[in-house]
Amino acid sequence: MEDFRKRFQDLIENNHIFDTSANSLAAWKKVYHLVCPNIPKKLFRYRGINPYSLQDVETGIISLCHAGMFPDKYDSYLYVDRNKIKSDLRNALGDALRIVCAQIARKPPDIKVEKASQICYYKALGYTEDQIIDKILDEEYPDFIEQIETAVKGRESRFRNPRNSAKIGCFTESVRSKYMWDRYGDGYKGFALEYDFRRCILQYNKQGLNVNLFPVIYTDLRPDVTLDEGNIYTYEHFKQIGDKNVLDYLNSHNCINHVYWYRAYLYKDRKEYEHEREWRMLYYNLNNEDDYESIPDMDCLKAIYYGPDIP
């Protein structure tokens, strides 16, 4: 199983899936072909006794929540290199402006008139192309570039709130862990549910539910999403101000790696949590911005284990 988790980590870190093309679908197949045969026959979920946990059993559902509900305040916390984003964005803006410069001679109908006029004005003054780009960057985008640090800092915790995030269910490979019974089974006063998810994930997808089950990656580092967050922040900014020239460039060059939307939830501190042997069920339903979500258990519940001190 250790070898499987390492191979999964390598795959999830080195796979780049940008769209629904044949290459991207093939990349997803690599992930599923590795994960599905390695889903344990038995996965367990420890629960304390309360109306919600009992309702799950009685009604055949699995309750999920967003990462901000977990006791670990750094769960699903991202790492973003803000200095690298500044540098990359300045380079990207420069490339976009070079394309605008090249288009001016052709005078396409959709080019932004004021931008073209501004560039032509600087050309008439004898500025080189690089000087024009530097001047426009310094005059028009200084706030955008300087505000990146503050803006992106807030995005490091973006997956710890219910908006635009996955809902999570946590499972483990062992029902004999004293630590798990004590921490998650209400000090031995709760119960543990045994599930067999080996065929259930396909059933969820057939019902149109975006549900995945992945092993947690135990590491000393948070997931580095610098490139993805830089692309998202840049696109959102220029979409808001309506700069079509820059947007056209971003649409053709900057893509968001779809794996990004899953990696954030799968990294946990090796020293603190590796012994938990966790798997995570991730469900995306962007129409639900509540703290909790419920999905059917697809008859995957196979057994219930009672803690020795259960009332």
N, C-alpha and C positions, 0 to 999 in steps of 0.2 A: 504493500500500500504506500510505503514511503516513496518508492520509485515512481508510482503512479502520480502522486501529488507533485513530485518534482517535474515530471513530464508535463503535467497540467499547467504548472506555473510557467514553464518555458513556452508552452503553446499560447497561453493567454497573454504573455508579455510580448511575444514576437509576431502574433497574428494581427494583421491590420485589415479591417473589414469596413469599407467605406460606402457601399451601396448594395443593391440587390442584383448585381451582375453575376455572371456565371462564376467568376473568380471568387467573389465574396461568398456565394453560396457554398462553393467548394471549401472555403476556409472555415465556415461554420460546421460543415460536415466533419472536418478534421477534429473539431472540438467535441462534437457529439459522439463520434466514433471512438474517441478516447474515454469520454466520461461514462457513457451509458453502460458499457460492459463492466465498469468498475463500481457502479452504484451498489453498495452493500445490500445483501438480502434483507438485513434488519437495520433500521435506523430508529433511534429512540428520541423521544421528546419528554423531558422532565417538566412536571407541572405541580404547582401548589394547588390546594383545593380552594376554589372560589367559584362564583356563579358563572364566570366566563369560561373557565377550563372545563367545568362540568357540562356546560351547554355545547361545547365543541364535541364532546363524546356523545351526548344524547342526540344531537342533530346531524352528526356526520360531517362536520366542517373542520377546517384548519384555520385558526386565527393568525393573522400576520400583522406586523406593525412596522413603522419606519425606524431607521437606525437611531434617531434622536430619543426614542423611548428606552433604549438600552442603558444599563447603568454605567458602562464605559463611555466617558465623554469623548474619547478619541476613536470610537468605533466608526468606520466608514469616513474617516477624516483624510483629506487628500493632501498631497504635497505639490506645491506650485513654485517653480523658480521664477520669481518676479523679474529679476534682472535679465534673465534669458528672454522672457516675454517682451520686455522693452526693446531689446536688441532685435529680436525677430520681427516685431511689428514695424519698427523703423525701416528695416530692410524690405519688408513686404509693401509698405506704403511707397517706398522709393521705386520698387518694381512696378507698382500700379501706375504711378505717375509717369514712368518711362513709356508705358503702353499708351497713355493719354498723349504724350508728346508725339509718338509715332503716328497716332491717329489724326492728329490735327491737320496734317497735309492732305489727308483724304476727305476731311470734313464730313464725317458721317452724321446723319440727322439726329441721332440720339446722344451725341456727345454734349456734355454740359457746357453751355455757351460761356458762362463766366469763368470756368476753369480754363477753357481754350483761350479766351481773351487774356487772361492773366499770364498764361504761359507765353503767348505771342508777345505780350508787352515786355516780359523779361528777355525774350529772345532779341527783340528790337534794341534793348539796352546793351546787348553784347554778352549776356550771361551764357555760360555753357550749360548743357543739359543737367550735369551733376549739380551745378550751382543753383539752377532753377529748382531742382528737387529739394535741395537742402533749404532753400529760402521758403518754399511753400510748406515744408514740414515744420519749420520753426515758426512760421506765421500762423498756420491754420490748425496744426495738430499738437501744439505743446501741451495743452491741458489734457488731451486724450492720452498722450504717452505718459505724462507725469501722474495721472490719476490711476494708472494701471495697478500700482502697488496697493493702493487702498481698496480698489474694486476687487482685485483678485484675492486679496487676503480674506475677504468675506465669503468668497466662493469655495474656500478650502473646506468649509463645513456645509456646503450646499446639499449634500445627501443626508444630512441629519435633520431634515424637516419634511413634512408630508407633501410639499409641493414638488411636482415633477420628479419624484423619487420612487424607488421600488419599495414594496412592502416585503418583509422578511420573516421567514420561519426558521428557527434554529434546531438542528438535530445532531445527534452524536452516535458514534459507532458502538458504544458500550452501555449496558444497563447495570453494570457491576461497579461503577465508579463511586467511591465514597464521597469524593469531592463534589461530583455532580449531584448526588442525592442531597448533600448538605446545602449546596449553593442554589440549585435550581429546583429541587424537590421539597422546598420549604422545610429544611432540616429533618429529612426522613419522614415528614408528616404528609407528603404529597403522593403523587403517583407518576408512573412513566408509561408513555404510549409507544407501542412498537408498530412501525410502518414498513411496508414493502413497496418502495416507489419504482421498482425496476421497469414496470410497464405503465405506470401512472402518468409520467411526464408526457408521453405521446398522447395519452387520452386528454390531457389538459389542452394540448395544442390543437387536437381535433375539434375541441369545443370552442376554439378561438380565444383561449386564455393564454396570455403571454407568461407562462410559468417555466422556470428553469431550476435545476438542482445542480449545484456545484460544490466541490470540496473547498474548504477555507485554505488559503495560502498563509503559512506561518513564516514570518520574515522579520528582520530588524528594521525594515524601511517601509514607509508609507508608499502607496502607489503614486508614481510621478506622472501627473497628467498635465504637465506644463504645455505641451503642444496643443492638446485638445482644448484646454481652457483658454489659451491664447486665441485660438481660432474662433471659439464661441463668442468670447468677449468682443473681438474685433468685428465679427459679423453683426452682432446685435447692435453695436454702436453705429456702424455705417448704415444699417437698415433704419435705425431710428432717425438719423439726420438726412436720409434719402440721397446719399451720394452714390448714384448709379454706376459711375465709372469704377469706383473702388469695389462696389458690390459685385460687378461683373467679373472683376479680377479674382475676388475671393471665391466666387462660385466655381470658377474654373481651376483654381489652384489649391484652395484650402478645404480639406475634407475632414469630417469628424469620424474618428475610428469608433465604430459601433460597439466594440469590445469595452470602450471607455465606460459605458453605462452599466457594466457589470463588475469590472475590476475593482471599483471603489469599495464594494461591499465584501470583497473576498480576502482582504488583507488584515491579519491580526498579529499582534506582537508575539513573537516566537517564545520568548522567555515566560510571559504571563499566561499564554493560552494554548500552547501546542498540545498539552496533555488532554485538552477537551475533544480532540479528534472530530471537529465540527464539520457538518455539511449545512449549506444554506439554500433554502427555497426562496427564489426571487420572483416576485410577481409585479409586473408593470401594468397599472391601470391609471393613466394620467387624468382620467375624469374624476378620480377620487382623491381629494386632498385632506381626508380625515386622517387621524392618527392610526386607525385600525382598518383592516380589511379581512373578509372571510371568503374562503373558496371551498368547494366541496372536497371531501377527502378521497373521492373516487373509490371507495371501498378498499382503500389501501391500509386501513387500520386492522392489525392482526391480533394484537394482544394488549392487555393492561397489566402493569406490575404495580403492586401496592407497596408503599414505604412501610417499614416495620413499625413506625409510630403514627400511622394514619389513624385519625379518630374513628 
